[in-house]
């Protein structure tokens, strides 16, 4: 039997669908998809993406298989305990469909490798289970203009959405920060290891992610663009929420690759050092003092312009390199919304220790202008 006939037989049942057809199958075979995480969501989505004929599937995960994973991570068995999730998942999937390319990255996704890796794929699927990874993945997808298939599970409830994908040219695409603008502290939200998760739930949500991926790539059906679908496994209830892009959401995301690589998402989603942050009133009091450096850590040309007071302009991506030029006893940093300045304050505190007083304008220059 020829390779063409083998391929046709493998995918024949979905090719028979008039909405899908051979054109849909060819689109899948020519597509590249990256699954971030080979846990419960990944183990559910990956077999169906593989079976459907996504031409190139990559998996990145630095975790190893443990016994407590097996009630929901059904790609693995007891014989796999201690093995790399990414490598073992890839091995199983190659047995399922040897006609496609399966790549495995047994490493952690970080700000240093994320942009280069994600840029190689057409669609990104988030199968992670912590907020720091979700914000990092979202911001990378926005910078690269890559669609993001989001999924999350907790206890008996799960969520699915498609981010960074516009329905038309006149509508701004929604991203994860439109749902959760400010980084959520991981320690404040219990994860599956602390609260548990219903075993079949990641299977359901992961399959929904696979479904949205296939629809998006082939152009069939209605994709969950700018919508959040919530599913409750206890009563099979489904709730769909329309999402809108916030006016200032884009300002929460690093403006370029250099700024992205300076971000510490683990720190941003850890317990905040609130002692750095000052409100607008305190900001005005401190900047009026002597031996004070006020620093704008936004990128050059970012709006709104600031002409109400004097300041130094050092973008976040350059703050560590140029910290030696700051000789003042007190340093106040500001940005658009307060996220990048908090990151800059942390970098400066790491550099200077207790030798200088360092502050970050909470809410950023937008809130300061609104309150002034």
FIKE-402008 format. One line per field, with one value per residue (C-alpha): residue number from 1; residue in three letters; x, y, z. Coordinates in pm, whole numbers. Example, Ala and Ser with C-alpha at 12.3 -4.5 7.8 and 13.67 -1.06 7.14 Angstrom:
% residues 2
nr = [1, 2]
rest = [ALA, SER]
east = [1230, 1367]
north = [-450, -106]
up = [780, 714]
% end
This chain:
% residues 372
nr = [1, 2, 3, 4, 5, 6, 7, 8, 9, 10, 11, 12, 13, 14, 15, 16, 17, 18, 19, 20, 21, 22, 23, 24, 25, 26, 27, 28, 29, 30, 31, 32, 33, 34, 35, 36, 37, 38, 39, 40, 41, 42, 43, 44, 45, 46, 47, 48, 49, 50, 51, 52, 53, 54, 55, 56, 57, 58, 59, 60, 61, 62, 63, 64, 65, 66, 67, 68, 69, 70, 71, 72, 73, 74, 75, 76, 77, 78, 79, 80, 81, 82, 83, 84, 85, 86, 87, 88, 89, 90, 91, 92, 93, 94, 95, 96, 97, 98, 99, 100, 101, 102, 103, 104, 105, 106, 107, 108, 109, 110, 111, 112, 113, 114, 115, 116, 117, 118, 119, 120, 121, 122, 123, 124, 125, 126, 127, 128, 129, 130, 131, 132, 133, 134, 135, 136, 137, 138, 139, 140, 141, 142, 143, 144, 145, 146, 147, 148, 149, 150, 151, 152, 153, 154, 155, 156, 157, 158, 159, 160, 161, 162, 163, 164, 165, 166, 167, 168, 169, 170, 171, 172, 173, 174, 175, 176, 177, 178, 179, 180, 181, 182, 183, 184, 185, 186, 187, 188, 189, 190, 191, 192, 193, 194, 195, 196, 197, 198, 199, 200, 201, 202, 203, 204, 205, 206, 207, 208, 209, 210, 211, 212, 213, 214, 215, 216, 217, 218, 219, 220, 221, 222, 223, 224, 225, 226, 227, 228, 229, 230, 231, 232, 233, 234, 235, 236, 237, 238, 239, 240, 241, 242, 243, 244, 245, 246, 247, 248, 249, 250, 251, 252, 253, 254, 255, 256, 257, 258, 259, 260, 261, 262, 263, 264, 265, 266, 267, 268, 269, 270, 271, 272, 273, 274, 275, 276, 277, 278, 279, 280, 281, 282, 283, 284, 285, 286, 287, 288, 289, 290, 291, 292, 293, 294, 295, 296, 297, 298, 299, 300, 301, 302, 303, 304, 305, 306, 307, 308, 309, 310, 311, 312, 313, 314, 315, 316, 317, 318, 319, 320, 321, 322, 323, 324, 325, 326, 327, 328, 329, 330, 331, 332, 333, 334, 335, 336, 337, 338, 339, 340, 341, 342, 343, 344, 345, 346, 347, 348, 349, 350, 351, 352, 353, 354, 355, 356, 357, 358, 359, 360, 361, 362, 363, 364, 365, 366, 367, 368, 369, 370, 371, 372]
rest = [UNK, UNK, UNK, UNK, UNK, UNK, UNK, UNK, UNK, UNK, UNK, UNK, UNK, UNK, UNK, UNK, UNK, UNK, UNK, UNK, UNK, UNK, UNK, UNK, UNK, UNK, UNK, UNK, UNK, UNK, UNK, UNK, UNK, UNK, UNK, UNK, UNK, UNK, UNK, UNK, UNK, UNK, UNK, UNK, UNK, UNK, UNK, UNK, UNK, UNK, UNK, UNK, UNK, UNK, UNK, UNK, UNK, UNK, UNK, UNK, UNK, UNK, UNK, UNK, UNK, UNK, UNK, UNK, UNK, UNK, UNK, UNK, UNK, UNK, UNK, UNK, UNK, UNK, UNK, UNK, UNK, UNK, UNK, UNK, UNK, UNK, UNK, UNK, UNK, UNK, UNK, UNK, UNK, UNK, UNK, UNK, UNK, UNK, UNK, UNK, UNK, UNK, UNK, UNK, UNK, UNK, UNK, UNK, UNK, UNK, UNK, UNK, UNK, UNK, UNK, UNK, UNK, UNK, UNK, UNK, UNK, UNK, UNK, UNK, UNK, UNK, UNK, UNK, UNK, UNK, UNK, UNK, UNK, UNK, UNK, UNK, UNK, UNK, UNK, UNK, UNK, UNK, UNK, UNK, UNK, UNK, UNK, UNK, UNK, UNK, UNK, UNK, UNK, UNK, UNK, UNK, UNK, UNK, UNK, UNK, UNK, UNK, UNK, UNK, UNK, UNK, UNK, UNK, UNK, UNK, UNK, UNK, UNK, UNK, UNK, UNK, UNK, UNK, UNK, UNK, UNK, UNK, UNK, UNK, UNK, UNK, UNK, UNK, UNK, UNK, UNK, UNK, UNK, UNK, UNK, UNK, UNK, UNK, UNK, UNK, UNK, UNK, UNK, UNK, UNK, UNK, UNK, UNK, UNK, UNK, UNK, UNK, UNK, UNK, UNK, UNK, UNK, UNK, UNK, UNK, UNK, UNK, UNK, UNK, UNK, UNK, UNK, UNK, UNK, UNK, UNK, UNK, UNK, UNK, UNK, UNK, UNK, UNK, UNK, UNK, UNK, UNK, UNK, UNK, UNK, UNK, UNK, UNK, UNK, UNK, UNK, UNK, UNK, UNK, UNK, UNK, UNK, UNK, UNK, UNK, UNK, UNK, UNK, UNK, UNK, UNK, UNK, UNK, UNK, UNK, UNK, UNK, UNK, UNK, UNK, UNK, UNK, UNK, UNK, UNK, UNK, UNK, UNK, UNK, UNK, UNK, UNK, UNK, UNK, UNK, UNK, UNK, UNK, UNK, UNK, UNK, UNK, UNK, UNK, UNK, UNK, UNK, UNK, UNK, UNK, UNK, UNK, UNK, UNK, UNK, UNK, UNK, UNK, UNK, UNK, UNK, UNK, UNK, UNK, UNK, UNK, UNK, UNK, UNK, UNK, UNK, UNK, UNK, UNK, UNK, UNK, UNK, UNK, UNK, UNK, UNK, UNK, UNK, UNK, UNK, UNK, UNK, UNK, UNK, UNK, UNK, UNK, UNK, UNK, UNK, UNK, UNK, UNK, UNK, UNK, UNK, UNK, UNK, UNK, UNK, UNK, UNK, UNK, UNK, UNK, UNK, UNK, UNK, UNK, UNK, UNK, UNK]
east = [0, 140, 208, -72, -321, -203, -253, -596, -703, -571, -767, -1057, -1329, -1262, -1192, -1542, -1687, -1790, -1698, -1349, -1257, -914, -848, -884, -655, -388, -404, -342, -54, 112, 66, 306, 177, 362, 221, 366, 335, 283, 65, -308, -406, -122, -180, -541, -485, -172, -309, -599, -377, -141, -421, -578, -257, -101, 215, 458, 388, 637, 623, 821, 825, 1110, 912, 936, 652, 534, 280, 36, 24, -121, -486, -511, -196, -305, -24, 195, 209, 373, 669, 731, 771, 1089, 1111, 1091, 731, 823, 1045, 810, 503, 682, 777, 416, 281, 527, 381, 34, 125, 472, 380, 418, 701, 700, 960, 1038, 1217, 1310, 1366, 1194, 1039, 1199, 1217, 1552, 1426, 1052, 1053, 1288, 1095, 740, 829, 876, 510, 174, -33, 69, -124, -86, -98, 76, -58, 86, 29, 388, 410, 72, 168, 503, 347, 75, 318, 544, 246, 141, 492, 511, 147, 79, -265, -277, -509, -561, -682, -691, -838, -902, -1100, -1411, -1402, -1208, -1171, -1089, -1028, -849, -633, -444, -658, -887, -1217, -1176, -942, -1164, -1169, -876, -772, -812, -519, -483, -419, -764, -899, -649, -478, -245, -29, -198, 19, 76, 89, -258, -429, -417, -304, -393, -124, -293, -665, -679, -835, -1104, -916, -1135, -1149, -809, -913, -1227, -1056, -752, -978, -1154, -814, -740, -1081, -1020, -675, -808, -1096, -860, -613, -876, -1120, -1422, -1685, -1684, -1364, -1365, -1201, -1262, -1468, -1409, -1582, -1619, -1713, -1822, -1778, -2013, -2324, -2205, -2283, -2125, -2097, -1964, -1839, -1765, -1428, -1321, -973, -893, -770, -454, -391, -121, 75, 104, 304, 677, 703, 981, 1203, 1472, 1224, 1060, 1392, 1444, 1113, 1107, 760, 825, 893, 596, 366, 533, 460, 517, 766, 501, 759, 881, 545, 432, 110, 79, 79, 398, 552, 498, 643, 956, 1042, 1037, 1323, 1697, 1932, 1640, 1651, 1315, 1345, 1103, 1159, 921, 1053, 1150, 850, 584, 280, 160, 445, 549, 630, 505, 842, 1204, 1316, 1577, 1478, 1627, 1413, 1372, 1588, 1879, 1830, 2075, 2344, 2310, 2255, 2616, 2529, 2269, 2442, 2141, 2052, 1684, 1556, 1193, 1099, 777, 627, 287, 97, 337, 442, 769, 868, 820, 1047, 1301, 1286, 1367, 1665, 1795, 1749, 1947, 2222, 2242, 2122, 2044, 2269, 1987, 1615, 1424, 1056, 810, 506, 205, -45, 207, 206, -146, -291, -74, -206, -561, -526, -333]
north = [0, 340, 613, 821, 538, 475, 841, 844, 534, 671, 995, 875, 908, 1278, 1346, 1214, 1508, 1765, 2051, 1903, 1716, 1665, 2039, 2030, 1730, 1899, 2204, 1982, 1797, 2129, 2270, 2296, 2292, 2331, 2178, 2336, 2078, 1702, 1677, 1613, 1857, 1759, 1385, 1437, 1675, 1521, 1179, 1337, 1597, 1317, 1094, 1383, 1432, 1756, 1747, 1860, 1838, 1951, 1897, 2087, 1980, 1939, 1728, 1353, 1102, 1023, 778, 1055, 1167, 845, 896, 1171, 1156, 852, 847, 699, 374, 256, 142, 504, 645, 849, 908, 1243, 1336, 1505, 1225, 945, 1120, 1166, 798, 687, 931, 815, 467, 611, 797, 744, 949, 1286, 1465, 1450, 1663, 1654, 1915, 1784, 2131, 2417, 2698, 3026, 3386, 3300, 3023, 3095, 3340, 3136, 2814, 2948, 3131, 2795, 2689, 2801, 2744, 2729, 2519, 2602, 2287, 2435, 2454, 2774, 3145, 3250, 3015, 3130, 3497, 3425, 3212, 3469, 3758, 3560, 3474, 3840, 3950, 3678, 3713, 3344, 3203, 3058, 2774, 2820, 2554, 2529, 2287, 2294, 2047, 1979, 2285, 2371, 2657, 2683, 2989, 3092, 3401, 3636, 3560, 3819, 3739, 4036, 4328, 4571, 4372, 4366, 4018, 3920, 3775, 3614, 3949, 4068, 3789, 3839, 4180, 4167, 3863, 3632, 3524, 3148, 3108, 3261, 3018, 2652, 2423, 2062, 1934, 2117, 2092, 1792, 1748, 1515, 1266, 1288, 1669, 1732, 1477, 1673, 2013, 1882, 1736, 2072, 2233, 1980, 2052, 2428, 2374, 2160, 2399, 2696, 2530, 2402, 2693, 2481, 2558, 2844, 2881, 3012, 3337, 3616, 3374, 3178, 2842, 2710, 2347, 2187, 1809, 1758, 1876, 1895, 2266, 2483, 2860, 3078, 3427, 3690, 3862, 4208, 4347, 4606, 4946, 4927, 4552, 4573, 4807, 4528, 4316, 4370, 4580, 4383, 4076, 4249, 4358, 4013, 3844, 4072, 3970, 3744, 3588, 3359, 3665, 3859, 3571, 3509, 3702, 4066, 4292, 4554, 4767, 4878, 5021, 5374, 5551, 5868, 6097, 5945, 5954, 6332, 6380, 6175, 6310, 6662, 6571, 6601, 6339, 6152, 5981, 5933, 5677, 5593, 5224, 5221, 5183, 5495, 5662, 5497, 5710, 5899, 6145, 6276, 6647, 6722, 6651, 6572, 6213, 5981, 5738, 5388, 5107, 4793, 4592, 4832, 4893, 4630, 4736, 5107, 5081, 5191, 5534, 5597, 5773, 5903, 5784, 5740, 5581, 5590, 5393, 5414, 5255, 5241, 5030, 4942, 4593, 4670, 4925, 4664, 4435, 4718, 4787, 4425, 4433, 4753, 4613, 4305, 4533, 4792, 4592, 4822, 5105, 5290, 5350, 5208, 5261, 5173, 5381, 5154, 5170, 5334, 5670, 5615, 5600, 5892, 6112, 6006, 6102, 6424]
up = [0, -98, 155, 4, 45, 401, 490, 329, 519, 849, 825, 610, 872, 927, 559, 487, 680, 421, 656, 693, 376, 221, 243, 620, 645, 438, 664, 967, 802, 723, 1075, 1366, 1723, 2053, 2371, 2683, 2959, 2939, 3247, 3268, 2994, 2765, 2808, 2698, 2407, 2259, 2152, 1965, 1797, 1699, 1571, 1379, 1182, 1300, 1090, 1358, 1731, 1994, 2370, 2632, 2997, 3246, 3496, 3558, 3593, 3947, 4085, 4183, 3817, 3684, 3778, 3518, 3300, 3105, 2850, 3123, 3320, 3643, 3434, 3336, 3689, 3710, 3334, 3157, 3078, 2750, 2623, 2729, 2586, 2254, 2245, 2303, 2044, 1778, 1816, 1765, 1445, 1296, 988, 1163, 1341, 1722, 1900, 2273, 2482, 2826, 2966, 3141, 2940, 3048, 2930, 2772, 2543, 2510, 2218, 2002, 2066, 2034, 1714, 1538, 1576, 1440, 1753, 2119, 2372, 2741, 2952, 3256, 3610, 3757, 3704, 3643, 3342, 3210, 3215, 3055, 2780, 2717, 2691, 2455, 2233, 2217, 2122, 1854, 1743, 1803, 1889, 2240, 2338, 2712, 2953, 3331, 3587, 3961, 4170, 3956, 3729, 3416, 3168, 2799, 2580, 2262, 2312, 2083, 1781, 1620, 1451, 1219, 1159, 1349, 1672, 1912, 2015, 2379, 2571, 2913, 3081, 2974, 3194, 3477, 3427, 3724, 3802, 4047, 4337, 4305, 4682, 4722, 4481, 4573, 4292, 4214, 4450, 4737, 4660, 4428, 4086, 3957, 3737, 3428, 3431, 3266, 3006, 2925, 2920, 2733, 2466, 2440, 2383, 2108, 1957, 1950, 1800, 1515, 1445, 1443, 1206, 962, 979, 1066, 1329, 1576, 1776, 2134, 2028, 2280, 2490, 2809, 2844, 3200, 3263, 3592, 3599, 3895, 3714, 3350, 3342, 3074, 3100, 2820, 2901, 2636, 2685, 2575, 2526, 2792, 2682, 2890, 2881, 2616, 2842, 3101, 2856, 2793, 2477, 2310, 2333, 2538, 2805, 2804, 2873, 3175, 3333, 3636, 3621, 3917, 4129, 3993, 4088, 4421, 4740, 4644, 4817, 4891, 5072, 4729, 4628, 4702, 4608, 4402, 4706, 4848, 4500, 4482, 4829, 4767, 4421, 4566, 4797, 4743, 4599, 4440, 4100, 3929, 3649, 3371, 3290, 2992, 2639, 2448, 2289, 2506, 2573, 2759, 2760, 3101, 3123, 3474, 3641, 3561, 3533, 3381, 3105, 3144, 2994, 3204, 2964, 3035, 3407, 3533, 3286, 3365, 3741, 3803, 3663, 3936, 4224, 4414, 4764, 4675, 4354, 4239, 3929, 3733, 3422, 3255, 3508, 3791, 3681, 3504, 3768, 4039, 3842, 3806, 4179, 4249, 4010, 4169, 4520, 4420, 4289, 4568, 4867, 5160, 5041, 4866, 4921, 4627, 4546, 4270, 4177, 4232, 3948, 3719, 3549, 3413, 3761, 3875, 3590, 3666, 4034, 3977]
% end
